[in-house]
């Protein structure tokens, strides 16, 4: 396995970079989208709640790979050309945003309802109260599950390998087929994934314990 | 456009796709049963803290949990032949899914057991049950009730994750839809609609079940 690192360190590092870049981009965008849909779900408007519900149910119940393939195969034909990395990141963002919406909503609900009543009684509008009073408190509860979502994102970013996204998994396949040392190549890739995911999941477990 | 849908959903194509759904369900059900049994055993091992053994099992669980499923699929399908075992595609997919999902379930089971009031075990011991009897008859049944919603949502992920096995050419829905639209690009959208719907129906039913169980328990 060590000679795989020695011979292919450039390829592996490039893949690791793409995996991290895709995961971080998807985390940022899905956090924005997810919070937006969580707010819609908590909003007083029935229509908004319905839209949010449909969005979340669709993206939670369809496999990530189907969403990614949709952007990779259908979009270039009818809408706009995009490479595997873009298609993969969009798929990952939409898929994860549905899960983040659920997480953020649970965070909002765990904030004492007296906070909203107090804010409204003091003359803030619903959205002002959300923005300044509820969300800052909700995010404290949301951080450990968000960390776990990031671990899932890094693992799920391996679907980029299906669409030629040049991520770690893709490079692992390239190395496995060019060196013919399947087990060593995939082990090297596995080690690199663990370098990212293990510390985060241990840290999140520690945070969860401390918050509980 | 409508004509594309009508052509794409010809009886032959639909039969072929539903065959894929059958394989998805077969792989899911076998992996669900396997990972439920193995995951429960691993979770208990991790909870009871047998000297060294539980720690080693814990490390193995954490390593597998934090790897992508695709990598584990590659290990079982392309890696095992190097060790002299050559599994067929369906057993390889089931093996990989079972290994991966049982580590996920082990974590759910462990935290479920930990959530049971320690007074239950103390009471069982005080009434003359051994540690294992207390665990089996008193603690585990209570923990299982608490864990059911989390377990069902893990099984939803499992069903969705079977689509990843297209990478080792498991002939399930997604793979078969690709073969169909590979023959005629007009079929691309109808095929995506069909498989998205099929996955959605299966997973949505499971998530309604999860929500029902959650409500009944609360």
Interface residues (C-beta under 8 A of the other chain):
Chain A: X57 X58 X60 X61 X62 X63 X64 X65 X66 X69 X70 X73 X74 X77 X151 X155 X156 X157 X158 X159 X161 X162 X169 X172 X173 X176 X182 X183 X186 X189 X190 X193 X194 X197 X198 X201 X202
Chain B: X62 X63 X65 X66 X67 X68 X69 X70 X71 X74 X75 X78 X79 X82 X83 X156 X160 X161 X163 X164 X166 X167 X174 X178 X181 X185 X188 X189 X192 X195 X196 X199 X200 X203 X204 X207
